Amino acid sequence: MNTTTLTEKYHVAAPRYTSYPTVPYWDEEGFDAKKWSKAVVNAFNESNLDEGISLYVHLPFCEDLCTYCGCNTRITKNHNVEKPYIDALLKEWQLYLGLFKSKPLIKELHLGGGTPTFFSPRNLDFLIRGLLENAQLHKDAEFSFEAHPGNTTEAHLFTLSRLGFKRLSLGIQDFDPKVQLAINRVQTVEQVDDITQLARQNGYHSVNYDLIYGLPNQTRSGLCETIEEVLQLRPDRIAFYSYAHVPWIKPGQRRYTEADLPSSESKQELYNIGRKLLKEGGYVEIGMDHFTLSTDSLYEAEQTGTLHRNFMGYTHQYSKLMIGLGVSSISDTWNAFAQNVKTVETYMEMVNNGEFPLLKGHILNETDLLIRKHILNIMCKGRTSWTVLDAENDAFAEGLNRMRWLAQDGLVFMSAHELQVTAFGKRFLRNICMTLDVRLWEKQSETQQFSLAD
């Protein structure tokens, strides 16, 4: 079977596996706020003194809708929303502090969105100081934030750098004006260059660019020009994502139709070209969708086998407890997940009433933990091995049986107790992990939940 035929065969809806089980297959009936609080306390007691905890803060506001975006956003030009929302975030954090017997040791802090730089530097300063007021910093603490090149100022960079932020991620997507018009995301090469240089001048040691292939009106020549510009700017990391077309979830994507998107074959070609240019430009492929310079910490983590993946994506940091603050944020205690409510009004009402703003969650059972371990190994290390006891688990054994079909197609190499992703199979990590996903196989929804793996 040739490469094109295999690509078509595995061009199916698949999770990105920032968690297992994935959110659509959580067992919500076995979850409640009391169980969640207990899971948080247990994880905190087990991890806080040495490895510390991670914080993710969701800042949902954007002035304009980027139509490609699948994030939970609130579009407004009214900046009076900033302070009330920050006050609610700090109240939610106080609810968690009330569960802890000692000051939390913060190892990782990330601001996501939405557009974190929608918020003024002054309000961001107020937020971060409020989060850290009753906490300690881990000796290896790292702070990062996502930014729009069009509204990020030197004051943003200076203020956050002074507070300890040294990592910055810029959403570029594509420099082609036709693509930018379709996705309503306009920024010039000059703007991106200016922000990158200002970041480095303000002490940021890691700058990431997000690029997307498969966007409406995207062409081979346009993507090549974008990557050539990016290679000149030399970010430390590049995330090269597949566009997820899910208009049944994100109506903003109905601004264009499937006819405006590259065909499956063209999208595959875009990926192959982009991957080739990035590798020729001196970047090393890390895990899935990521490319880094050999000086970057993600590269070192992959080399040493310490690469980790969570709801924030790939990271070289590991902590058992990750608390997500803000609307729609997801938290993880390793054996339990929880997601906050998805609307700003409900979130603020619940927090102001002294309630954890939980929408749903999941308590992992022994099989979940086993499958999670192996999926994480595949996503981060490209391999996994199992014991005789693992293989006696019926769900895992069924997954290994399904995996033999992928071995026949050359995606993985399997021995009696080990699986290795092949060089060809690295392109299909989502499909490989899906083979082990017992909850997906047992409870597939009639509604498509995921983007295509391509």
N, C-alpha and C positions, 0 to 999 in steps of 0.2 A: 504494500500500500504506500503510495507516494506521499510527500509532505502535504501537498494541497488537499488530497483526499482525507488525510488524518486531521488537518486543521478544520475541515468541514465537519468531520465526525464529532469532534470535541467542541464545536461551536454551539454550546448549550448554556442555559442559565445556570450560574454557579456562584456560591458565596465567595467573599474575599477572605474569609477566615481570619478576621481580627479577633474572633472568639470561637469557642466551641462549648456548648451548642450555639448555633447562630440564632440571632434574635427571633426570627419567625417560628422557631421550634422550641422556644422556652416553654416549660411546664408552669404556667402561671397559677394554676389551681393549688400547687404545693408551696406557694410563696405568700408571705405577708410581712408587714413592717416589723413585727416582733422577731421573726426568723432572720430578717435582714440585719437588724440591730445586733443580734447575737453573732452573726457571721462577721460583721465588722469588728466587733470587740475581740473575737477570737483571732482574727487576722492581725489586728493591731498589736495584741499582746505577744503574738509569735514573731512579729517582724520589726516593730518600731525601734527597738533598742539597737539593732545592728544594721539592717538593710534599709530602714526608713520606708516612707510611703510616697506615692505619686498623687499629684493633684492635676485634674483636667478641669478647666473653667470654660464653659460655653458662653460666648458673647454673640448673640444671634443677629444683631442689627446690621443692616446694610442700607446704603442710600439708594442703590439700584439693584435690580435683579439680574444676576448673571444666569442666562437661561439654561446653561449646561449643568448648573450646580444641583447636586442632590442633597445638600446639607439642610438642616432645619434653620430657616432664616426668617427674619421679620423686616420687611422693606419699609423704610421711613426716612424722611429728612428732618424729623423732629428730634433734636438732640437733647431735649428735656427728658427723654426716656432713660438717659444714662444713669443718673444718680439713683432714682428709685430701684432700678434693676441691680445696681451694685449693692445697695442696702440689702436687697433680698438675698443676694449671693452670700453676703457676710452673715446674715441670719441663718442661712442654711449651714454654713460652715460652723456656726456656733452650736447647731444641733448635733453635729458630729463631734465637736470638741467635748460636748456634754457626755459622750459615750466613753471618751478616753480617760484613763487614769493618770496619764502623764502628758507632757507636751509632745505633740507629734514631731517626728524628725522628717523634714521634707527633703526628699531626694530628687524629685522631678516635679516641675511645674510647667504646664503648657496652657497657653491661651489660644483657643480655637474659635471658629465661628461658622457662619457669619463673618463679620469683619472686625477683629479686635481693634484695629486702628480707626474704626468709626468713633470710638471713645476718645475723648480728649486726653492728652498726656497727664493733665492734672487729675482727672478721674481715675485713670489707670494707676497713678501713683497712690491714690486713696485706697483703691481696691487691693493692690499688692501689699501695702503696709498693713491693711486690715487683716489679710490672710496670714501674714507672718508674725503678727503681734504676739500671739500666744503659741508660737511654734519655734522649733530650732531648725537649723540648716545642717544637713548631712555634709560631711567633708567633701563628698563628690557631687554635691547638688548641682543640677543643671536646669536653667530656665529657658524656655523657648516660646515664640509666638508666631502666628500667621499674620501676614500683612498684604494689603492691596497696594501695589506700587503707585496707584493714582492718588491715594490720600495719606500715605505715610510721610511724615515730616521728620526733619532732623530733631525736633523736640520730642517726638515719639521715641526715636532711637536713643537719644541722650537720656531721657527719663528712665526708660526700661533698662538700659545698660547700667545706670547708677543703682538700680534695684537688683541687679544680678543677672539680667538676661544677656546671654551670649550666643544664642541660636535664633536665627530668623528664617522663616520660610515665605517666599514670595510666589503668589499664584500668577504664572506667566501664561500658560496654556498654549498660546501660539501668537506669533508676531504678525501673521498675515492679516492685513486690514479687512479682507472679506470675511475671514473667520471671526475676527474680533467683532465685526458688525453683527454677525448672525448670533453670537453668544452674548452680545451686549457687555463685553469685557474689553475695554479699550485702554491700552497703555503703550507707550512707545519704548523702543530700545533705549533711548536716551534717559527716560524716567527710571527704567530698571537699572541702568548703569549708575545713575546718580545715587539711588537708594543703596545699591550694593557697595559703592565706594564710601558713602557716608556711614554705613553699618561697620565697615572695616575700620574706618577712622575712629569710630566710637567704641571699639574694642570687641566687636562680634567676631568670634573665631570660626563660626560655621554659618554659611548662607546656603539655603536650599532653594531650588527653583522647581515648581510643579509644571510639567508639560503634559499635554493630553493628545493622544492620537485617536482618529475616528470622529473628529468634530465635523459639523456641517461645513460644507464648502472647502474642506481641507484637501490639499493636493500634495503630490509628491514634491514638486518644486518648492511649494510654500513651506512644507515641513523642513526640507533640507536647509532653506534659508534661515528658518527659525533656529535650528540646531547649530548652524554655523555662527549665528550671532551669540548664542548661548556659550559656545565653546570659547569665543573671544572674551566673554565676561567672566568665565572660569569660576562658577559657583563650586562650593565644596561637595555638594550633593545635588542630584537631579532625580526627581520622581517622575517616571514616564508612564502615566496611567492610560488605561483604555477608557475611552468615553463610555459611560453607562447610560444607555438610552432607556429611560423608564418613565415615559410620559403619563402612564397610569398612576404613578406616584407623584411625579413632579410636573404639573400642568404647564409650567413655564417652558418646558421642552416642546410644547406644541406650537411654538413660534415658527418652527420649521418642521418638515416632514421627513420620513425615511428616505424620500427621493433626494433630499439634500445631503444625506450621509453617504460616506464611502461604502461601496459594496463590501461584503465579507472578504473577498479576495483583495480588494484595494486596501482595506484596513490591515490585513495581514502584511501586505507589502509596506505600508507605512511603518508598522512596527519593526519589520526587518531592517528597513532603511535607517530608522532612528537608532535602533540598537547597534547597528554596524557603525554609524557615524560617531556615536558616543564612545564606543569601545576604541575606535581608531583615534579618537580625540584624547585618550588617556584615562577614561573612566572605567571602573571595574564594576561588573554586574553583581549586585547584592540581593539575595533572596528573590523576591518577585517585584518587578516594577522599579527597582531602585538601582542607581549608579552613583559611585562615589570616587573621589580621588583616593589614592593609596595613603594619603595623610589623614583621612577622615576616621572618626571613631567607629563608624559602622563597618568600615573595612577591617579595622583591627578586631572588632567583635566577631565578624564572620571567620576571620583567620584563627581566632582563639576558641571558637565554638561557644561564645557567650551572647550571640545575637538573640534578641527577644522580640516578640510581637504581641501587641495588645490593641486595645481600641484606638490608640493614638498612632498605630502603625508599627513600623520597625523601630527599635531602639536598642542602644547598647546597655541601657539601664534595666535592672530587674527589681521589682518590688512586689511582694505578695498582695499588698493592699493598694488599690487605685481608687480614689474617690473622685467622682465626677460631680461638679457643681454647676447649677444652671439648667435652663430648660433643655430637655431631651438628653442630657448627659447620661452616660452609662458608667457604672462603678463595678469593680471586680474585687472580690476577696479571695480569689482562686477557687473556692468551692461554692461561690454564689455570685450571681449577677443581679444588678438592679438598674432600671432606667427611669429617669424622671419624666414627669408629664411634658407634653410637647407644645403647649401653648403658654405664652408669657403670662396671660391673665390668671390662668389656673395655677401656674407655678408660684406667682407672687402671692396669690390668695392663700395657698396652703402654707407657704413658708411664714407669712405674716401671722398665721394662726398657730404657729409652733409645730406644724406637721412636717415630717419628711415628705417631699413632693414626689412620691413614688407613683409611677404608672403601672409597672409590672416588673417581674423578676423571675429568677430561676435558681433553685438549689440543685447543685450537681450531685448525681449519685456516683457510685464506684465506676460504672461503665462510662459515664460522661468523663470522669477524670482520666480514665485509661485512654479513651479516644482523643481527648484534648492533648494529652502528652504526646501522642504519636503524630497528630496533625501539626502541633507546634514544632516538633523535630523536623518534619518534612518542610514546613514553611521557612524555617530558620537555618537548618543544616543540610537540607536536601537528602536526608537519610534518616532512618530510624531502625531500631532493633528491638526484639521482644523476647521475653522469657517464655518458658513452657506454661507458666501460670497465666501470662497474658493471653496466649493462644487458646487457653481453655475457656476464655470468655466467649460466649456464643456470638455476641454482636461483633466483636473484633475479628473472630474467625471468619464470619460472613464477609466482612470487609476485605480480608486478605484473599478470600476466594474471588471476589469481584476484581481485586487488583491484578489477578493473573491475566485478565483480558488486556489490561494496560501494559503488562510485561510483554505480551505477544506483539503489541504495537510498538514496542521499543521505548516506552515512556519511563519505565523503571526496570531495574534489575533486581530480581528476588532470589534469595537463597533461603535456607531452612529457617533462619531466625533474623534475617536482615533484609531491608529494602534500601536501594540506592536510586535516586532520581538520575536519569541519564542526562547528558548534555542536551539532547533533543527534548527530553521530557521537562526540562526546566521551564519551557514555554507554557506548560500545562499544569502548573502546580495546583491551581484551583480544582481542576478535574481530578487530579491524583488524590487530593484530600477529600473530595466529595465521595470517592469510593469507600472511604472509611466512615462516612457520616451516617451512622445508623438512624439517627432521628429524621434526617431528610428522607432516607429510603422508606422508613416506616410511616411517615406522616406527611408525604408530599401534598402541598396545597393545590387546589384547583386553580388558584390565581398565581401568576408568575411573580415571584418575590425578588428575584435577583437579576442582575445584569448578565449579559452574555460573557462567557469566558473566551477571550480571543486575543 
